[in-house]
Amino acid sequence: MLIGIVSLKGGVGKTTTAIHLATYLHTDKPTLLIDADRNRSALLWAREDHLPFMVSSQAGSTAFIAKHEHIITDMKAGPENEELKELANGCDLIIIPTTPNHLDLNATIRAVETLKENNFNNYKILLTKVDSRTTNSKTAKLFLEKENLPVFKTEIPLLIAFEKASQNGKTVKDYSDSRAKQAWKQYEAVGKEILKG
C-alpha cells in the first residue's frame, strides 16, 4: 500500500503520524518510510536506530522501494499544488492530519479543495492533538462531516508521550505507562481502519 501523509501547515502531527503508522503497518508487511520533508524530521527521529522499519530520504529511497510492501511518504509541510497532485496520483491513500484548531482545519479544507479540483478522492482526514478536556474535536468532526469529508473514526490524543518518544527515537509503543499504551492503541486503530480499506 502506498500512503502519503500531507498537511499544508506544520505542527499537526504529520511526522508523528507517519512514524506510528509505519510501526503498525510493519507488523503486517515490510514497511518503508520515505522522508520527503525539508526538515528531515523522520530521519532525525530514526537516528537512534530503535524503529522497527526502514526510514529513507526521498533521494535514497529508490533502492529500497521494491523490497517493501507498504510505503509511507512523509511529505513536506505546505507542498505546492503540483507536488500534492503528483503525490496523490501515486498513492492509494492520502492522510491529512489536522488538529481541531480552526486555522489547521482551514488549511485542511484548502488541501482537500486542491485534491477535489484534480478529481482525487483517495484521501482521509485524521484528527490529531485532541485535548480530551475540551469539545474542540467534537466541533471539528461535526464541521468535517457537514462538509461530507471522510474522517477516521479514531482520534489521536494530545499527549507528552509523543514528544518523549521522538526525543528518544522510539514510538509510544515502546513505553509501558498507561497513557503511552492508550496513545499506541489509537494509532493501532487507525492502522486497522487503513488495512480494512
C-alpha positions, -999 to 999 in steps of 0.1 A, spaced: 0 0 0 13 35 -9 3 62 16 11 99 16 9 120 47 3 156 39 -6 189 55 -5 225 42 10 236 76 33 223 102 26 214 138 -3 190 132 15 157 140 24 148 104 57 130 112 43 116 144 15 100 123 40 88 97 62 71 123 34 54 143 15 42 112 47 28 97 53 10 130 18 -5 129 19 -14 92 53 -30 96 36 -56 118 16 -65 87 42 -64 60 77 -48 54 73 -10 56 94 18 42 90 54 54 102 80 29 111 113 45 103 140 18 102 168 43 129 195 42 132 194 80 142 157 78 121 151 109 115 113 103 152 108 96 161 126 128 135 105 147 152 73 133 188 84 141 190 62 172 181 31 152 152 20 175 125 19 149 114 -14 135 111 -2 99 134 15 75 134 53 70 150 67 39 154 101 23 134 107 -9 166 107 -30 179 75 -14 146 55 -15 148 41 -50 169 11 -40 145 1 -11 111 5 -26 109 -29 -43 117 -46 -10 87 -32 9 50 -38 7 39 -7 25 55 27 16 46 58 35 58 92 23 61 120 50 56 149 26 69 184 34 45 208 51 28 231 27 36 213 -6 29 232 -39 -3 222 -57 17 203 -83 36 183 -56 3 174 -39 -12 163 -72 18 142 -80 18 125 -46 -20 119 -48 -16 103 -82 10 79 -69 -7 69 -37 -35 45 -27 -44 68 3 -36 104 13 -38 110 50 -43 147 61 -36 151 98 -52 181 114 -57 194 149 -92 206 158 -78 242 158 -97 263 132 -65 275 115 -54 239 109 -89 229 98 -88 258 73 -55 245 59 -70 210 57 -100 223 37 -76 240 12 -57 207 8 -90 189 1 -101 216 -24 -68 211 -43 -74 173 -44 -110 176 -54 -102 201 -82 -80 175 -97 -105 146 -92 -87 129 -64 -109 113 -37 -83 90 -22 -79 110 10 -90 108 46 -87 133 75 -71 123 108 -78 145 139 -47 148 160 -36 165 192 -71 161 206 -74 176 241 -99 154 259 -106 183 283 -123 204 255 -151 199 230 -130 211 201 -127 177 184 -164 171 186 -170 205 169 -143 198 143 -157 164 135 -192 178 130 -178 205 108 -159 180 86 -189 156 84 -211 185 74 -187 192 46 -191 155 36 -154 148 41 -140 114 50 -127 113 86 -110 85 105 -132 72 133 -102 72 156 -87 105 170 -51 109 182 -48 124 217 -27 153 228 0 137 249 35 144 261 43 107 254 47 116 217 73 142 224 92 119 247 92 92 221 105 115 193 133 127 216 144 92 222 140 79 187 112 55 198 74 52 195 48 53 222 45 16 217 80 13 234 67 27 267 47 9 294 28 37 311 -9 38 306 -11 70 286 16 58 261 -3 25 258 -36 43 251 -18 65 225 -5 34 208 -40 18 208 -52 49 189 -26 46 162 -33 8 160 -69 16 154 -61 40 126 -38 13 111 -67 -12 112 -90 13 95 -64 17 67 -59 -20 62 -97 -27 61 -99 -1 33 
